[in-house]
Amino acid sequence: MSFQVTVQPSGRQFQVNDEETLLQAALREGIGLPYGCRSGACGSCKGKVLEGRVDYGDYQASALSEEDKAQGKALFCCARPIGDVVIEAREVSGFADMQIKKLPCRVEAIERPNHDVVVLKLKLPANEKFEFMAGQYIDFLLKDGKRRSFSLANSPHDAALLELHIRHYPGGNFSGFVFNELKERSILRFEGPLGAFVLREDSEKPIIFMAGATGFAPIKGMIEYARHKGINRPMALYWGVQSAVDLYQRDIVRIWEAELPHFTFVPVLSAPLPEDQWTGRTGFVHQAILDDFSDLSCHQVYACGASRMVEAGFKTFTESRALPENEFYSDPFVPSGT
C-alpha cells in the first residue's frame, strides 16, 4: 500500500510506500525536503501537515513539542502518512541528481590546528565521482554498525580532498580514536552526501552565519562556495568559541576579510584567557547578533553548533527580531553518545 504526498507551495507529488517515512520517500524521488540528523533529534526537517494525518514515529521531545504538534507540525524524518497527505515545506534545489553513496576513503593528512581540533583530509578512490553541496555532511560507517556524522568543510569546487573538522570530546570513543590512534593512509568508510544545510541561492537577502566551535566547518564550505561563485550578498560571520586559540582557522577568515567586500567577521569568546589580552566581544554568540541587529526581518540566518546555541538563536531571532521562521537554517550538533 502507498499514499500520495503533495508538497506545498511547489505542488510536487510523490508516493510513500509501506514502512517509509515522508523524508525517505521524498529523497528517493529526488525531492529536496530539508533535513539533518534523520533520527528525530535535531528538528531540521520540521514541517506542517496541511491535510491528512501522520504517525509521528519515534522522536525526541526537544525536537518536536506538543505545541508544535498542536500547530500541525511533524518531523518528516520520522513521520509516516496515514492516508494521502498535503505537507508544507520549503524545498531545497539541487538534490535531484545528488546520489548518496557508500565509499571508502584514505586519510591523506591529519592536521592539528590547536589542542582539541583535528582537520582530516580524505582522498577518494581514483575516478570516483562524489558530488555534494557546500554545507552537507557525511556519516562514517563504523565496524560496530554505528555512525558518526561530520560536516564537509570544503566547497564542491575544491574537492580533491574532503575536509572534516573533528573536535576531541572527553570520553568520546570515535573522537578519541581520531586523536590518539588514527594514522595517515588509514582506510575509512563513509556514506554521503547527507543533509540540507546548504546555501539557498534563490535569495538576495543578507546572510548571518552563526557558528559555535567546529560548527564553523560547514559554514566555511558555504562561504568558500559563495566566494567561488561570485555571490556578493552581504555576509556576516559570528564565530563563538571559548578562547582565542579555539579560532583554529582564523587565517582563512582573514583572507575572506581581505577579499570579500561585503563580508564581516565577529569572533565572540565566552571564556577568554588572560594571555589572550582580548578586547573583542564576549559572552554568548547569539547575544552578540541580538546586540548588533534590531531587525532581522529581511535576513537569512545559518546556524551550526551546539543544540542549545541553535535553539537560543531560533527562539530569540524569530520572537524578538522578526526573523521569518523559514529563513532560519540550522545544523545543530546532536550528541551521539560515545
C-alpha positions as CSV (number, residue, x, y, z in Angstrom):
1,M,0.0,0.0,0.0
2,S,1.2,3.5,-0.8
3,F,-0.1,7.0,-0.2
4,Q,0.3,10.2,-2.1
5,V,2.0,13.2,-0.7
6,T,1.6,16.7,-2.1
7,V,4.2,19.3,-1.2
8,Q,3.1,22.9,-0.9
9,P,3.8,25.5,-2.2
10,S,5.5,23.8,-5.1
11,G,2.6,21.3,-5.8
12,R,5.1,18.4,-6.4
13,Q,3.8,15.0,-5.5
14,F,5.4,11.6,-4.6
15,Q,4.3,8.2,-3.3
16,V,5.2,6.9,0.1
17,N,5.5,3.1,0.4
18,D,4.9,0.9,3.4
19,E,7.4,1.5,6.2
20,E,8.8,4.6,4.5
21,T,9.0,8.0,6.2
22,L,8.0,11.1,4.4
23,L,11.6,12.1,4.1
24,Q,12.8,8.7,2.9
25,A,10.3,8.7,0.1
26,A,10.9,12.3,-0.9
27,L,14.7,11.8,-1.2
28,R,14.1,8.6,-3.2
29,E,12.1,10.7,-5.6
30,G,14.7,13.5,-5.8
31,I,12.6,15.9,-3.8
32,G,14.8,18.0,-1.5
33,L,13.0,18.3,1.8
34,P,15.2,19.9,4.4
35,Y,16.7,17.5,6.9
36,G,19.7,17.0,9.2
37,C,20.1,14.0,11.6
38,R,17.4,11.7,10.2
39,S,16.7,10.4,13.7
40,G,14.2,12.8,15.1
41,A,16.7,14.7,17.3
42,C,17.7,17.9,15.5
43,G,14.4,19.3,14.2
44,S,15.8,20.4,10.8
45,C,13.1,18.5,8.9
46,K,10.2,20.0,10.8
47,G,7.3,21.0,8.6
48,K,3.5,21.3,8.6
49,V,0.9,18.8,7.7
50,L,-1.8,20.8,6.0
51,E,-4.2,17.9,5.2
52,G,-4.4,14.3,6.3
53,R,-2.8,12.6,9.3
54,V,0.5,11.1,10.1
55,D,2.0,8.7,12.6
56,Y,4.7,10.8,14.3
57,G,7.1,7.9,14.8
58,D,9.9,8.0,17.4
59,Y,11.4,11.4,18.0
60,Q,12.9,13.5,20.8
61,A,10.6,15.9,22.6
62,S,13.2,18.6,22.3
63,A,12.8,18.5,18.5
64,L,9.0,18.3,18.4
65,S,7.0,19.8,21.2
66,E,3.3,19.2,22.0
67,E,2.7,22.8,20.9
68,D,4.4,22.0,17.6
69,K,2.0,19.1,17.1
70,A,-1.0,21.2,18.0
71,Q,0.0,23.6,15.2
72,G,0.1,20.7,12.8
73,K,3.8,20.2,12.6
74,A,5.7,17.0,12.3
75,L,9.2,15.7,11.8
76,F,9.4,14.4,8.3
77,C,12.3,12.1,9.0
78,C,10.1,10.2,11.5
79,A,6.5,10.7,10.3
80,R,4.7,8.2,8.2
81,P,1.4,9.1,6.4
82,I,-1.9,7.6,7.4
83,G,-3.6,8.1,4.0
84,D,-2.9,10.8,1.4
85,V,-1.4,14.0,2.9
86,V,-0.6,17.5,1.9
87,I,2.5,19.0,3.6
88,E,4.1,22.4,3.6
89,A,7.9,22.6,3.2
90,R,10.4,24.8,1.5
91,E,12.2,22.5,-0.8
92,V,16.0,22.6,-1.4
93,S,17.0,22.7,-5.0
94,G,19.9,20.7,-6.4
95,F,19.2,17.3,-4.8
96,A,17.6,15.6,-7.8
97,D,20.9,14.4,-9.3
98,M,22.7,14.0,-6.0
99,Q,23.5,10.4,-5.4
100,I,24.1,9.1,-1.8
101,K,26.9,6.6,-1.9
102,K,28.9,4.4,0.5
103,L,32.5,4.8,-0.3
104,P,36.0,4.0,1.1
105,C,38.4,6.8,1.6
106,R,42.1,7.2,2.6
107,V,43.3,9.5,5.3
108,E,45.6,11.8,3.3
109,A,46.5,14.2,6.1
110,I,45.9,14.8,9.8
111,E,46.4,18.5,10.8
112,R,46.2,19.8,14.4
113,P,45.5,23.5,14.3
114,N,45.0,23.6,18.1
115,H,44.9,21.4,21.2
116,D,41.4,19.8,20.6
117,V,40.6,20.0,16.9
118,V,41.9,17.8,14.1
119,V,41.4,18.7,10.5
120,L,41.2,15.5,8.4
121,K,41.9,15.4,4.7
122,L,40.4,12.4,3.0
123,K,41.2,11.1,-0.5
124,L,38.6,9.1,-2.5
125,P,39.4,6.3,-4.9
126,A,40.7,7.3,-8.3
127,N,38.0,8.1,-10.8
128,E,35.3,8.1,-8.1
129,K,32.8,10.8,-8.7
130,F,31.4,12.3,-5.5
131,E,29.1,15.2,-5.8
132,F,27.9,17.3,-2.8
133,M,26.6,20.7,-1.9
134,A,28.5,23.1,0.4
135,G,27.3,22.5,4.0
136,Q,26.4,18.9,3.7
137,Y,27.8,16.1,5.9
138,I,29.0,12.5,5.7
139,D,28.5,9.6,8.1
140,F,31.5,7.4,9.0
141,L,30.4,3.8,9.0
142,L,32.0,2.1,12.0
143,K,32.6,-1.6,12.4
144,D,30.1,-2.0,15.2
145,G,27.3,-0.7,13.0
146,K,27.3,2.8,14.5
147,R,27.7,6.0,12.6
148,R,29.4,9.3,13.3
149,S,28.4,12.4,11.4
150,F,30.8,15.2,10.3
151,S,30.2,18.2,8.1
152,L,32.2,18.8,5.0
153,A,34.3,21.9,5.4
154,N,35.3,22.4,1.8
155,S,33.4,23.7,-1.2
156,P,32.4,21.3,-4.1
157,H,34.7,23.2,-6.5
158,D,37.7,22.3,-4.3
159,A,37.0,18.6,-3.7
160,A,40.3,16.9,-4.5
161,L,40.3,16.1,-0.8
162,L,37.4,16.1,1.6
163,E,38.0,18.2,4.7
164,L,36.5,17.5,8.1
165,H,36.9,19.3,11.4
166,I,36.7,16.9,14.4
167,R,36.8,18.1,18.0
168,H,38.1,15.9,20.8
169,Y,35.3,15.2,23.3
170,P,36.5,13.7,26.6
171,G,35.2,10.1,26.7
172,G,34.2,10.1,23.1
173,N,35.3,6.8,21.5
174,F,35.4,8.0,17.9
175,S,37.0,11.4,18.6
176,G,39.5,9.6,20.9
177,F,40.3,7.2,18.2
178,V,40.9,10.0,15.7
179,F,43.1,11.9,18.1
180,N,45.1,9.0,19.5
181,E,45.1,6.2,17.0
182,L,44.2,7.2,13.5
183,K,47.1,7.4,11.2
184,E,47.7,8.8,7.7
185,R,46.9,6.3,4.9
186,S,44.3,4.6,7.1
187,I,41.2,3.5,5.2
188,L,37.7,4.5,6.5
189,R,34.2,4.1,5.0
190,F,31.5,6.7,4.8
191,E,28.1,7.4,3.4
192,G,27.1,10.7,1.9
193,P,26.4,13.4,1.0
194,L,23.7,13.9,3.6
195,G,21.8,16.9,5.0
196,A,20.1,20.0,3.7
197,F,22.1,22.6,5.5
198,V,23.1,24.4,2.2
199,L,23.1,27.9,0.9
200,R,19.8,29.0,-0.6
201,E,20.8,30.6,-3.8
202,D,17.3,31.7,-4.8
203,S,17.5,34.7,-2.4
204,E,19.3,38.0,-2.3
205,K,18.9,38.6,1.4
206,P,21.9,39.4,3.6
207,I,23.2,36.4,5.4
208,I,24.2,36.0,9.0
209,F,26.3,32.9,9.8
210,M,26.3,31.8,13.4
211,A,29.0,29.1,14.2
212,G,29.8,27.5,17.5
213,A,33.3,25.8,17.8
214,T,33.6,23.3,14.9
215,G,30.2,24.4,13.7
216,F,32.5,26.6,11.6
217,A,33.2,23.7,9.3
218,P,30.0,23.6,7.1
219,I,29.9,27.4,7.2
220,K,33.4,27.6,5.8
221,G,32.3,25.4,2.9
222,M,29.4,27.7,2.2
223,I,31.5,30.9,2.3
224,E,34.2,29.3,0.1
225,Y,31.4,28.3,-2.3
226,A,29.9,31.8,-2.4
227,R,33.4,33.3,-2.9
228,H,34.0,30.9,-5.9
229,K,30.6,31.6,-7.4
230,G,30.9,35.4,-7.1
231,I,27.9,35.7,-4.8
232,N,28.1,39.2,-3.4
233,R,25.3,39.2,-0.9
234,P,26.3,40.8,2.4
235,M,27.6,38.1,4.8
236,A,28.4,38.4,8.5
237,L,30.1,35.5,10.3
238,Y,29.7,35.3,14.1
239,W,32.0,32.6,15.4
240,G,31.5,31.7,19.1
241,V,34.3,29.9,20.9
242,Q,35.8,29.7,24.4
243,S,39.2,31.4,24.0
244,A,41.3,32.8,21.2
245,V,43.1,29.5,20.5
246,D,39.7,28.0,19.5
247,L,39.5,30.3,16.5
248,Y,41.5,27.5,14.8
249,Q,41.3,28.7,11.2
250,R,41.5,32.4,11.8
251,D,44.0,32.8,8.9
252,I,41.4,31.6,6.4
253,V,38.9,34.1,7.8
254,R,41.4,36.9,7.4
255,I,41.6,36.1,3.7
256,W,37.9,36.4,3.3
257,E,38.0,39.7,5.2
258,A,40.6,41.0,2.7
259,E,39.0,39.7,-0.5
260,L,35.2,39.9,0.1
261,P,34.0,43.5,0.3
262,H,30.6,42.6,1.7
263,F,32.0,40.2,4.4
264,T,32.4,41.0,8.1
265,F,33.7,38.8,10.9
266,V,32.8,39.0,14.6
267,P,34.6,36.5,16.9
268,V,32.9,36.0,20.2
269,L,34.8,34.5,23.2
270,S,32.8,33.0,26.1
271,A,35.9,32.5,28.4
272,P,38.9,34.4,27.1
273,L,42.2,33.6,28.8
274,P,44.4,36.2,30.4
275,E,47.1,35.6,27.8
276,D,44.5,36.3,25.0
277,Q,44.5,40.0,26.0
278,W,41.1,40.0,24.4
279,T,39.4,43.3,23.7
280,G,36.7,42.0,21.4
281,R,33.2,40.6,22.0
282,T,32.5,38.2,24.8
283,G,29.5,36.2,26.0
284,F,27.0,34.1,24.0
285,V,27.4,34.3,20.3
286,H,23.6,34.6,19.6
287,Q,23.5,37.6,22.0
288,A,26.2,39.4,20.0
289,I,23.9,39.1,17.0
290,L,21.0,40.4,19.0
291,D,23.1,43.3,20.1
292,D,24.1,44.2,16.5
293,F,20.7,43.7,14.8
294,S,17.4,45.3,15.9
295,D,15.5,43.8,12.9
296,L,16.2,40.5,11.1
297,S,13.0,40.5,9.1
298,C,15.0,40.8,5.8
299,H,17.8,38.5,6.6
300,Q,18.7,34.8,6.4
301,V,20.4,33.0,9.3
302,Y,22.5,29.9,9.0
303,A,23.5,28.4,12.4
304,C,25.7,25.4,13.2
305,G,26.9,24.3,16.6
306,A,25.6,23.0,19.9
307,S,21.9,22.4,20.1
308,R,21.5,25.0,22.9
309,M,23.1,27.7,20.8
310,V,20.9,26.9,17.8
311,E,17.7,26.8,19.9
312,A,18.5,30.0,21.6
313,G,19.2,31.7,18.3
314,F,16.0,30.5,16.7
315,K,13.8,31.5,19.6
316,T,15.3,35.0,20.1
317,F,15.8,35.9,16.5
318,T,12.2,34.9,15.5
319,E,10.5,36.2,18.6
320,S,12.3,39.5,19.2
321,R,14.0,40.4,15.9
322,A,11.2,39.4,13.4
323,L,13.3,36.8,11.6
324,P,10.9,34.6,9.5
325,E,11.0,31.1,10.8
326,N,11.6,29.7,7.3
327,E,14.7,31.9,6.9
328,F,16.5,30.2,9.8
329,Y,18.6,27.3,8.6
330,S,20.4,25.1,11.1
331,D,22.5,22.1,11.6
332,P,22.6,21.5,15.4
333,F,25.1,19.1,16.9
334,V,23.2,16.0,18.1
335,P,25.1,14.0,20.7
336,S,25.9,10.5,19.5
337,G,27.0,9.1,22.8
338,T,30.4,7.5,22.8
